[in-house]
Structure formats: C-alpha cells, structure tokens
Amino acid sequence: MISSKGSARKHLIALVGFGTVAQGLCKILLEKRDLLKREHQFEFEIVAVSTRSRGTMFHPAGLSLSYLNYLSQNNTPFIENVKDWDAVDMIRESNASVVIELSHTNLADAEPALTHCQTAFKTGKHIISGNKGPAALAYFEMKAMAKKRGCAFLNEATVLSGTPTFSFFHATLKGNQVSGMRGILNGTTNYMLSEMESGSSYDNALQQADKLGYLEADQSADIDGYDAQAKLAILASELFDLSIDLTDIKREGISAITQVHIEEARRESKRWKLVATLSVGGDKTIAQVVPEKLDLSDPLAQVNGTSNAITFSTDLLGDVTISGPGAGGVETGYAVLSDLLTLNAGAFS
C-alpha cells in the first residue's frame, strides 16, 4: 500500500467475490503488470480470494495471476492454497492491505458487504468496492470509519462501470459550480428501450436482455429503477456531499412503457430514456429516477444500447456530458484499477 506521506510498498490484495468484475480485474492485472510498475510504480500481489460457492484461497506471498485467470474459465471449486475461511475470516486473518469488495449487492441492508467493509477498517485495511450496497446505504459511515483508521473507502466502480465519473467530477470539473446532473445510469433498461425503438415488444426486449446476461438476479433492480436509484444516492454522496435516503428518491421503472409510447415519442422526434436527475442548485434538492421523453437534440437521447452517460450542469462550461460503457468485466475491472492507482498515489481522504 502507500501511506498518505507517499512512502510506497507493495499492495497486498484480497478479493471478496470472484465473478465477472474480479475476473476482469485479474485479466487486466496480468496483462498490464509490467506497465503498471513502470509507469505508475504500482506493485501488488493478490494474496486471497473468497467466494461463497468455491471456497477461499490464501497465500501470504501471492497467488498466481495465471492460475486465477485459468479459474475464470471454469466454475470448479478452489483446490490450491485452500483455507477454511469465510470472507470475514479472510479479511481478519489474511495479510492483505486492501480488500476489494465485489460480492452480491444487497440494497435492503447492504449485507454481507457492510460487515466486510467494517471488518476491513477495524483491521486497518483499505476498501475498494464495486458493491453498491455500502456506498448507497452507509456512505458517510464508511467514510468516517475509514478516516478514523487512516484507510481508504473508494468506490468508482459502483456507478458508471469503467467510465471515470468521480475522477472526472473532482479533477476535470474543478473550479466549476455544479448545480446538478442528469444521467442514464442503468445499461439494462437503456438496452431494452433501444430494442423497443427498433421494434421489439417490452417482453421480447426483456427476454433478450436476460439471454445476454444483462439483467440482475432480481430483475426488478433494473426494470423498476432500484439500481439507478442506488447509483443516484451514491453520486449525491460522493460528488455533492449529500446524504439522501433511497426512499426519498422518487423512483419509477420502465415496465409501463409500450410500443404505443415508443411510437408516440418517435412522431414527436423524441426518445424514451430512464433518466436519473439530481438538482442541487435551488432552495430544494430534487432527486428522482423516472422515464422521460427526451428531444433527440439532448445528448442523453443519443446514448443507446448498454451505454451510460451523465450530463453535469456547470456555471462555467454549461452542460458537460460524459458517456461510456455501463457494464462489462474488463470495463468495471478498470474502475477498480483506477481506485487502486488512486490508493497507490495516496490521493484519498
């Protein structure tokens, strides 16, 4: 890890979860290990991996990245360096300096990820999270615990996959007063609406999204807007220092949209999108996730398929839009890597 004073040493990484994002991260780290050391003075070892279905592996000197990439090609149980640990045991007992939390998102109470984060901080370990639960439900608690222990709580991967949203806001828009944002934060519903505009019925678009693996295990997270609602809460906390309860964010999904609505919008030179809005510039904060008919001139109307986008409203530049992939193992793995490099640079608070 690296201290806030800049004295560098090797990062020892523990992965909680070994799904698509963890596998994407391992692929990146294997391919770019030399470049990361040469260009960013970033050195690391993955010392532990814990999953519910395949068990836990641990080696204090590091696990083979080549072997981890081999394991990403099949679902067999772990057989090398196996420990009789669950994720909490691994966090507590391993020599990891940073825990990457990639377990299943739970937006009811954020468990078990919340306990994983708390355990990491209590043992002096940094947290990088791709799990929306802790950031959406307990962001300021996590930040306070991390600060007390001199640790980082970083979560770039929770919102726009690999599109660098937080760093763009904090660095590129520095000096602007940002009065709000509007965004397409859920790639699945954006894909479905794009398919419906191409002639598919809602049911067919839903089936195709499921076939392609775009849907969450609980479909309502996508189609009823819960995923975008959680992401908006994270953006409010991370970018605007606002604590907004999920229940205070108006939420409406896309299940009521039919081909009749799609054709009506087409005749009006408009397009349906599920839009997350946060307005902080007036006397009252507005936070909502609702379907909207957008003029085709709106940059968000041109974001199709599984892509995501955010338009920031600024005082110096006007509206500024960023767009990029909203899903994908390598793409989201890149967001985790960007947090690792932030940690490596000591650029966390």
C-alpha positions in Angstrom: 0.0 0.0 0.0 1.1 3.6 0.1 0.8 5.9 3.1 -0.6 9.5 2.9 3.0 10.7 3.2 3.9 8.9 0.0 6.2 6.0 1.2 5.4 3.2 -1.2 5.3 -0.6 -0.7 3.7 -3.5 -2.4 -0.1 -3.7 -2.2 -1.4 -7.0 -0.9 -4.9 -7.5 -2.3 -7.8 -9.7 -1.1 -10.8 -10.2 -3.4 -14.3 -10.8 -1.9 -16.1 -12.5 -4.8 -14.7 -13.9 -8.0 -17.4 -13.1 -10.5 -17.2 -11.2 -13.8 -15.6 -8.0 -12.3 -13.0 -9.8 -10.3 -12.1 -11.9 -13.3 -11.9 -8.8 -15.5 -9.6 -7.1 -12.9 -7.3 -10.2 -12.8 -7.1 -10.2 -16.6 -6.1 -6.5 -16.6 -3.5 -7.0 -13.8 -2.0 -10.0 -15.6 -1.7 -8.1 -18.9 -0.5 -4.8 -17.5 1.6 -5.8 -14.6 4.9 -4.5 -16.1 3.3 -1.3 -17.4 1.7 -0.5 -14.0 5.1 -1.0 -12.3 7.0 1.0 -14.9 4.5 3.9 -15.5 2.8 4.1 -12.0 5.3 2.5 -9.6 2.4 0.2 -8.7 3.4 -3.2 -7.4 0.9 -5.7 -6.0 0.1 -9.3 -5.2 -3.3 -10.9 -4.9 -2.9 -12.9 -1.7 -6.5 -14.1 -1.1 -9.8 -14.8 -2.8 -13.0 -15.7 -1.0 -16.3 -16.8 -2.6 -19.5 -18.4 -1.2 -19.5 -21.2 -3.8 -15.9 -22.1 -4.5 -14.2 -21.5 -1.1 -11.3 -19.4 -0.1 -7.7 -19.4 -1.3 -4.8 -17.7 0.5 -1.1 -17.5 0.2 0.8 -14.7 2.0 3.3 -14.3 -0.8 0.6 -14.0 -3.5 -1.5 -16.3 -5.7 -0.7 -16.9 -9.3 -2.5 -14.5 -11.6 -2.2 -17.0 -14.4 -3.9 -19.6 -12.2 -6.6 -17.1 -11.3 -7.2 -16.4 -15.0 -7.4 -20.1 -15.6 -10.0 -20.4 -12.8 -12.1 -17.7 -14.5 -12.7 -20.1 -17.4 -14.5 -22.7 -15.3 -16.6 -22.9 -12.1 -14.6 -25.7 -10.3 -14.0 -25.3 -6.5 -10.7 -23.9 -5.4 -8.1 -26.7 -4.8 -4.8 -24.9 -4.2 -3.9 -22.9 -1.1 -7.4 -23.5 0.3 -8.3 -22.1 3.7 -11.3 -23.0 5.8 -12.3 -19.3 6.0 -15.3 -17.3 5.1 -14.9 -13.8 3.7 -14.9 -12.2 7.2 -12.2 -14.7 8.4 -10.2 -13.9 5.3 -10.4 -10.2 5.8 -9.5 -10.5 9.5 -6.8 -13.2 9.2 -5.0 -12.5 5.9 -2.0 -10.2 5.4 -3.9 -8.2 2.8 -3.6 -4.4 3.0 -6.5 -3.7 0.6 -9.8 -5.6 0.3 -11.8 -5.4 -3.0 -15.5 -5.9 -2.2 -17.2 -7.5 -5.2 -19.9 -9.6 -3.5 -23.6 -9.6 -4.5 -25.2 -6.2 -4.0 -28.0 -6.1 -1.4 -29.9 -2.8 -1.3 -32.0 -3.7 1.7 -29.3 -3.7 4.4 -26.0 -3.8 2.4 -25.1 -7.1 4.0 -22.8 -9.0 3.9 -20.7 -6.3 2.2 -21.3 -3.8 5.0 -19.8 -6.3 7.5 -16.9 -6.9 5.2 -16.1 -3.2 5.0 -16.4 -2.7 8.7 -14.2 -5.7 9.4 -11.6 -4.3 7.0 -11.5 -0.9 8.6 -11.2 -2.4 12.1 -8.2 -4.4 11.0 -6.6 -1.4 9.2 -7.3 -2.5 5.7 -8.4 -0.2 2.8 -11.7 -0.9 1.0 -12.3 -0.6 -2.8 -15.8 -1.5 -3.5 -17.7 -2.4 -6.7 -20.7 -3.3 -4.4 -23.3 -0.6 -4.4 -24.8 -1.6 -1.0 -22.4 0.1 1.4 -22.0 3.2 -0.7 -25.7 3.7 -1.3 -26.9 2.9 2.3 -23.9 3.8 4.5 -21.6 6.1 2.6 -20.8 8.6 5.3 -20.5 5.8 8.0 -17.9 4.1 5.7 -16.0 7.3 5.1 -15.9 8.1 8.8 -14.7 4.6 9.8 -12.1 4.7 7.1 -10.8 8.1 8.1 -10.6 7.1 11.8 -8.3 4.2 10.8 -6.3 6.0 8.2 -7.8 3.9 5.5 -9.4 4.5 2.1 -13.0 3.8 1.1 -13.1 4.1 -2.7 -16.0 3.1 -5.0 -15.5 4.3 -8.6 -16.9 1.0 -9.9 -20.3 1.4 -8.4 -21.9 3.9 -10.8 -20.8 4.0 -14.5 -18.7 0.8 -14.7 -15.3 1.9 -16.1 -16.3 5.4 -17.2 -14.3 7.7 -14.8 -17.2 9.6 -13.3 -15.8 10.5 -9.8 -12.3 11.5 -11.1 -13.9 13.5 -13.9 -16.0 15.5 -11.5 -13.3 16.0 -8.8 -10.4 16.8 -11.2 -11.7 17.8 -14.7 -14.6 20.0 -13.4 -12.5 21.5 -10.7 -13.3 25.2 -10.3 -16.9 24.9 -11.6 -20.0 25.2 -9.6 -22.1 22.2 -10.5 -25.8 22.7 -9.9 -27.0 19.2 -10.8 -26.8 16.3 -13.1 -29.0 14.1 -15.3 -27.9 10.6 -16.3 -28.6 7.2 -17.8 -27.3 5.0 -15.0 -28.7 1.6 -15.9 -27.4 -0.1 -19.0 -30.0 -2.9 -19.0 -33.0 -0.6 -19.2 -31.3 1.5 -21.8 -30.6 -1.6 -23.9 -34.3 -2.6 -23.6 -35.6 0.8 -24.6 -33.2 0.8 -27.6 -34.5 -2.6 -28.6 -38.1 -1.4 -28.3 -37.3 1.5 -30.5 -36.1 -1.0 -33.1 -39.4 -2.8 -33.0 -39.2 -5.3 -30.1 -42.0 -5.6 -27.6 -41.3 -5.0 -24.0 -41.4 -8.7 -23.2 -39.1 -9.6 -26.1 -36.6 -6.9 -25.1 -36.7 -8.2 -21.5 -36.1 -11.8 -22.7 -33.2 -10.7 -24.9 -31.6 -8.7 -22.1 -31.9 -11.8 -19.9 -30.4 -14.0 -22.6 -27.4 -11.7 -23.0 -26.8 -11.7 -19.2 -27.6 -8.0 -18.7 -30.3 -8.5 -16.0 -29.6 -8.6 -12.3 -30.5 -11.8 -10.5 -33.5 -9.8 -9.2 -34.9 -8.3 -12.5 -36.7 -5.6 -10.6 -33.4 -4.0 -9.7 -33.1 -3.0 -13.3 -36.6 -2.6 -14.7 -38.1 -1.0 -11.7 -35.3 1.5 -11.2 -33.8 0.3 -7.9 -30.3 0.1 -9.4 -30.4 3.6 -10.8 -31.9 4.9 -7.6 -29.0 3.4 -5.6 -26.4 4.9 -8.1 -28.0 8.3 -7.8 -27.7 8.1 -4.0 -24.0 7.3 -4.4 -23.5 10.2 -6.7 -25.2 12.6 -4.3 -22.9 11.5 -1.5 -19.6 11.2 -3.5 -20.0 14.3 -5.7 -22.2 16.7 -3.7 -21.6 15.6 -0.1 -25.4 15.0 0.3 -26.9 12.2 2.3 -30.1 11.1 0.6 -32.1 8.1 1.8 -33.2 5.8 -1.1 -36.8 6.2 -0.1 -36.5 10.0 -0.7 -35.6 9.4 -4.3 -38.7 9.2 -6.5 -38.5 6.0 -8.5 -40.4 4.7 -11.5 -39.2 1.9 -13.8 -39.9 1.2 -17.5 -42.4 -1.7 -17.2 -45.3 0.6 -18.2 -43.7 1.7 -21.5 -45.2 0.1 -24.5 -44.8 0.3 -28.3 -47.6 2.9 -28.2 -45.4 5.2 -26.1 -42.4 4.5 -28.3 -44.2 5.4 -31.5 -45.8 8.4 -29.9 -42.3 9.7 -29.0 -41.0 8.9 -32.5 -43.7 11.1 -34.0 -42.6 13.9 -31.7 -38.9 13.5 -32.6 -38.3 12.3 -29.1 -36.9 9.1 -27.4 -37.7 7.4 -24.1 -34.9 7.1 -21.6 -34.8 6.2 -17.9 -33.3 9.4 -16.5 -31.8 9.9 -13.1 -31.9 13.6 -12.0 -30.2 15.3 -9.1 -30.7 19.1 -8.8 -28.9 20.9 -6.0 -28.9 24.5 -7.4 -32.1 25.8 -5.9 -33.7 26.0 -2.5 -34.8 22.4 -2.7 -32.8 19.3 -3.7 -34.6 17.2 -6.3 -33.7 13.5 -6.7 -35.6 11.2 -9.0 -35.4 8.3 -11.4 -38.2 8.3 -13.9 -38.7 7.6 -17.7 -38.6 10.7 -19.8 -39.3 11.6 -23.4 -36.1 13.4 -24.5 -35.7 15.6 -27.5 -33.3 14.0 -30.0 -31.0 17.0 -29.5 -30.4 16.0 -25.9 -27.1 14.2 -25.6 -28.7 11.6 -23.4 -31.1 10.7 -26.2 -28.2 9.6 -28.3 -26.9 7.1 -25.7 -28.1 3.7 -26.9 -27.6 0.0 -26.0 -25.9 -0.7 -22.7 -24.0 2.6 -22.6 -24.4 5.0 -19.7 -24.0 8.8 -19.6 -24.2 11.8 -17.2 -24.7 15.4 -18.1 -23.4 17.8 -15.5 -24.8 21.4 -15.3 -21.9 23.8 -14.6 -21.6 27.6 -14.3 -18.5 28.0 -16.4 -18.9 25.3 -19.1 -22.7 24.9 -19.3 -23.8 21.3 -19.8 -20.9 18.7 -20.0 -21.7 15.1 -20.9 -19.6 12.0 -20.4 -20.6 8.7 -21.8 -19.1 5.2 -21.7 -19.8 1.5 -21.1 -22.2 0.8 -18.3 -21.2 -2.8 -17.8 -18.6 -5.5 -18.5 -16.0 -7.4 -16.6 -12.9 -5.7 -18.0 -14.7 -2.3 -18.1 -15.7 -2.4 -14.4 -12.4 -4.1 -13.6 -10.8 -0.9 -14.9 -12.7 1.2 -12.5 -11.3 -1.0 -9.6 -7.9 -0.5 -11.1 -8.3 3.3 -11.2 -9.1 3.2 -7.4 -6.0 1.0 -6.8 -4.0 3.7 -8.6 -5.6 6.4 -6.5 -4.7 4.5 -3.4 -1.2 4.0 -4.7 -0.8 7.7 -5.2 -2.1 8.4 -1.7 -4.8 10.6 -3.2 -7.6 9.6 -0.9 -9.2 11.3 2.1 
